[in-house]
């Protein structure tokens, strides 16, 4: 019953002797720990600053597009007042068509620029955060770091950011598969030779 009460007190926010000290000390060496990367990104000041840079650039580009849209609207309104077929009508119509094309190209150029800059910022931040997690794990002696909470659209999902090399069985699995495959090929080759000799 005492264990139940201790758990309930902890859930209700009461201090349980010894637990605050353990939490402050951090996980023990050799532990498998977890990092919420979405929360890291949310609270990382550098991410906020880079986001402000993007917002400022977006405002500049949007202002330029708005100016072109205003010019286009003026030409379109002027065109409506002219007689179709007249020389002035054809001149203004040509300007409208040209400006429409330039505006379309400008929108695409600016969208691509912002997307590229945003993706570049994100990739650089992700690499930086991951490197820091790995450095911390090595420094504190953690065996493995699992990640949670980060939604990555264009990058592969990596659930393990760091692990003690001794815990990685990738090479063993690969070696086992290759050895089985090698033996299978040798057996198939031997069976083929025996079949040919029997057919003679």
N, C-alpha and C positions, 0 to 999 in steps of 0.2 A: 504494500500500500504506500510505503514511503517513496518508492520510486515513482509511482503514479503522481503523487503530490508534487514531487520535484519537477516532473515534466510539465505539469499544469501550471506551476508557478512560473516556469520559464516561458511558456506560451503566453501567459498573461502579462509578461513584461517585468515580473519581479526578479530581482537579482538573485542568482543562485550562486552560493559560495564556490569560488574556484573557476567558474566559467568565464568571467570577464578577463581574468588573468590569462587563461588559455587562449582566448580569442585575440588578446592584444599581442601575445607572443607569436601568433601565426601558426600555420600548419607545421608539423614536425618534419625533419629531413626524411626524404624517402617517400613522402606523402604524394598521393594523386590529388591534384588541386583543380579547381574550376575557375575560369575567368569569363565574365559577362562582357564580351567585346562591344555589344551595343551600348551598354552603360558607360564603358570606357570612352567610346566615341562621343556619346552624349555630353560627357563632362570634361572632355579634353579641350582645353582653351585654344590650342592651335587649330583644332577643327572649326571652332566658332569664328576665329579670325579669318580663316580661309573662306568660310561661308560668307562672311561680310565682304571679302574681296570679290567673290562671285556675284553677290547682290549688287555691288557698286558697278561692276562691269555690265551686268544685265541692264541696269538703269541707263547707262550710257548708250548701249546698243538700242534699247527700246526707244530712247529719245530720238536717235538717228532715224529709226524706222518710222516713227510717228511723223517726223518732218517730211519724209518722202511720201507718206500716205496723205498728208495734207496737200502737198504739191499735186499729187495725182488727182485728188478730189477736186481741186481747183480747175485743173485741165478738163476733167470730165464734165464739170458744170459749164465750163466755157464752150465745150463741144456741143452740148445740148442746145445752146443758143444760136449756133451757126447752121447755115443751110447746107444739107448734105450735097456733096459734089462740088462745092465751092473750094477755091484754092486754099483759103484760110482753114476751112473744115478739114481738108486733107492734111495740112501741115500740123494742126492741133491733134488730129487723129493719130498721125505718125508719132507725135511726142507722147501721147497717151500709151500707145502700144510699147514704145521704147521704155517708158518709165515703169510700166507694169512688169516688163521683163527684168529690169534692174531691181525692182522691189522684191520680186520673187527670188532672184539670185541672192540678194542681200539677206533676206530672211533665212534662207538655207545656210548661207555662210556664217551668219551670227549664231544660228542654232547649233551648227557643227562645232563652232569655236567654243561655245559654252559647254557643250557636252564633252568635248575633248578635254577642256580645262578641268571640268568637274571630275571626270574619270581619272585624270592625272593626279589631282589632289587626293582623291580617295585611295588610289593605288599606293601613292607615296605614304599616306598616313597608315594604311593597313600594314605596309612593310615595316614602318617605324614602330608601330604598336606591337607587332609580332616579334620584332627583334628585342624589344624591351621585355616582353613576357619571357622569351627564351633566356635573356640575360639574368632576369630575376630568378627563374627556375634553377639555372645553373648555380647562381650565387647562394641560393637558399637550400640547394640540394634536393629539390623536388624530383620525384621519379617521373611524373607525367603531368602535363597540363591539358585539360579538356576545355574546349570553348563552347559557349552557348550564346544565343541571343542575337547574333549578327546575320542579317539577311544580305547575301551577296548575289548580285544579279548576273554579272558577267565573269566572275572569277570562280574557280572550282571551290567547293565546300571542303574545308579542312577541319576535321573535328579534333585532331590532336596537334597542338602547336609545338609541343616539345615532349620528348621522352628520353629517359636514360637509354643509351644505345643498347645496353644489355637486355632491355625489354623488347627490343625490335626483333621479330622472328621472320622478317621479310626474306632475308638471305637464305635462312633455313628452308622456308617454304619453297623458294625458287629453286634451290639446289635439289630438293626432294622431287619436285615436278620434273626438272630437267633429267635427273637420274632415271626416273620412271619412264620418261619419254625415250631416253637413249636405249634403255633395255628393250622397250617395246619395238623400236626400230630395228635393233639387232635381232630380236626374235622373228620379226616379220621378214627380215632379209634372209635369215637362216632358213625359214620355212619356204621362202621362194626358191632358194638354191636347191633344197631337198626335192621340191616339186618338179624342178627342171630336170634334175638327175633321174627322178623316177619316170619322167616322160620319155627319156632317151631309150 
